Amino acid sequence: MMENTAIQLSDVTVRFRIPHEKIPTLQEYAIRWLKRRSVSFTDFNALNNVSFSIRQGETVGIIGANGAGKSTLLKVISRVIRPTHGRVFLRGRIAPLLELGAGFDYEMTGRENIFLNGAVLGFSRKDIASRLDRIVEFSGIDDFIDAPIRTYSSGMVARLGFAIATDIQPDILIVDEILAVGDADFQKKSAARILRYHDSGSTVLLVSHNLDSIKNLCDRVIWLEHGAIKMVGWVDDIVKQYSL
């Protein structure tokens, strides 16, 4: 891994086993196993021998149709999923924003979840308290911060998650469709924060179906198709090919 490389994947494959017939519960699966009733599976490669490297300070977009492997790729890089084969190299502190509400306790209030998520990200309680007002202000949910997360809309959950994860500049920011939620003002604020981090040297990996966001924010693009890389290159070239 070269000194200026932030992310490098070498021949990464992620294979899932899919049962041929639907087994509704773990109990049913256990009964079948105890009775020696066979369950047949099909192997499915969500990612197939994916290799690329991203330099420190780059903002790279990942595009492709639904089911192309984009979210799986981000989960591998975030170390949520271990690859079946291949290796992943990372350099620096990562702030992943993968799914709406990931890491939130829906029975706790927004304020309590700020402290919970901050602790997961490695902040001390004192440090989180010093950031609290700024996080709440950026999220724009001041009036609901002491209400349980279960009462929030999906957009409010995403805004709070983004505000927490990006309050301190990470070395690597991983964003999965977060810019597609919230109102237009929040989307502009989020894009501006990503651009500011990019200008300050953070590496950003962004999945989006919004090609305008990809063109406005990214330097290069990785185009995935059926779990493999179809094309990698400069944003204007790849988006043009993808749009044909």
N, C-alpha and C positions, 0 to 999 in steps of 0.2 A: 504494500500500500504506500503510494507516494506521499510525501510530506504535506502537499496541499490538497489531498483527497479527503473529503468528508464522509462519503458513502461509497462503498464498493461491493458489488455482488458478483460472485463467481459461480457460474453453472448452478443457479438456485432452482430447485424443483420442489414444489409442494404437492403431495399426492393425498387425496382423500379417498376413503373407502365408502361406497354408497351401496346400501342393501337393495337387492332387486325388488323386494316387497316391503311395504311400509310396516314397521313394527312400532306401535303407538307408544309403548312405555318400556322403561328399563326392566320392569317386572316381567313383561311378556318376553323380552329378550332372554332374561335369566331362566325362565321356564323352558323356553326352547332349547337353551344350552344344556340344562339339566336332563332333559328328555332326549338329548342327542339329536334333536331335530335340526338339521343343517340350515344355516342362513347363508345364502349366496350373495357375493358382493361383486361390484365392478369398481376397479380402480379408476380414479379421475384425476388428471393433473391440472390443478388450478393454475400452476405456474410450471413452465417447462424449459429448463436450462437457460434461465435468464441471467445475463451478465451485462453489467455497465458500471461506470464510475461517475461520480459527481464531485466536482471541485468545491472547495470551501468558498462560500460567498455566492454560489450559483442559485438561481431560482429555476427549478425544473418542473414542468407540467407533465402529468401522466394522463393520456387520453385513450379512449377506446369504448366500444359498445358495452352495454350491460353484460356482465358475465365474462369480460375479457381478462379479469384477474387483477384489476387495479387495487381494490380494497385489500385483497389478499397480499399483494405486494407491499402495501403500506404496513400491514400487520407484521409481515416478516421483518421489515426494516425496523419497526418499533419493538421487535422481540416479543410480540404478543403470540405469534406462531413461530415454531421452529421449522426450518426447512427440512424436507425429507432427505434431500441431497444438496450439496453445495455449501458455500460459506458466505457470511455477511460480515463486513468490516465497517465499523463506525468510529468517528472521532468527534468527541464533544458531548455536551449536554443536550438531550433530546426532549422536545415538548410535542407529544403526539396528540392530535385532535382527530380521532378516528370515527367515533359514533356519537350521536346525540345522547347525552346523559351518561356516557360511559364513566364509571367511577363515582357517580352521584348516588346518594341514599335518598330515595324519593319520599321517605317519611320525615326527613330532616329539612330544616329551613334552608333557604338560599345562603344565609349568613353562616350557618353551621357547615354547609357543604363547601364554602370557601375555605374554611379552616381544614376540613377533611381533605380536600383536593390539594391544598397547599402542603399539607404534611406528606402526602403521597409524592409530591414533586420535590420533597426534601427541604422545605422551608420550616424554620422554627415558628412556634406560635407567636412569638414577639415580632418576627419578621412579617408574618401574615397580617397581624394586627396593624402594622404600619402601612400595609398596602391595601387594607380593606376598603377605605373610602374611594380610593382610585379605581379599584376593581368594580365596585358597585356603580360608580359614575360612568365608567366606560360601557358596562353592560346595559345601562339604561333601564334597570328594573328596580330603582330605588323604592318605589311604593310596595314592592312585593318581596323585598329581601328577607323579611321575617315570616313569610308564608312557606308552607311545605312545598318542596319541589314538585310533588304530584299535582299541584294546582297550576303549574306553569304550562304554557304552550310550548310546542317543540322549538319554536323560534327563541323563546326566552331561555330555555335550557341551553341551546347552542350559544347564545350570546354570553351567558354566564360562563360556560365552559371555555369559550375563546378568551374572555377577559381574564380568567384565572391563569390559563396556560401561557398567555403572552404578556403578562404584566412585567415579567423579567425577560430580557432578551435571551433566547436560547441559542446554542450553537447550531442546532438543527431543528427547524419547525416543520412538522408533518401535518398537512391539512387535507381532510377528505370531505369535499363538498360543503364545507362549513359556510362558504360565501353564498350558497344558494338559499340560505334561510335568513330570517329577519327582514326588516324593512330596508328600503333603499339607503337611508342614512346610515344604518349600521353596516351594510355591505360596503359603503364607501369608507367608513371608519376602519373596518377590518382590512380592506385593500391598502389603505394608507399606512396602517401599522406594518403590514407585510412588506411594503415597499421600503419603509424606513429601516426595518431590520435587514433587508437585502442591502440597502445602501451602507449599513453599518457592519456588514460582513457576515451576517447569518446565512446559513444554507437553508433553502426552503424547497420542500417537495409538496406539490399541489396537485390533487386530483379534482377535476371539474369537467362537467359536460358543457359548461359555458365557454365557448371558444373565445369570446371577447375578453373574458377574465384571463384566460390562458395567454392571449396575445399581449394584454396590457401588463401582466405581472411576470411572465417567464422569459428566460434567456433561451433555453432549449426545451425540447419536448421528447418524451418517450411514448411511442404509440404501441399499445398492446393489442394483440388479437389472438383469441383462443389460448391465452396463457403464455404466449411467446412474444418477443419483441418483433414488430413488423418494421418499424423505422425509428431511428434516433437522429435528431438534427436540430438546426436552428428553428426557432418558433414559427417564423413566417413560412418557411419551406414545408414543414410538416403539417401545419394547419391547412395550408393550401392543398396538399395531397389528400389529407383526411376529408376535406370538404368536397372533393370531386365525386 
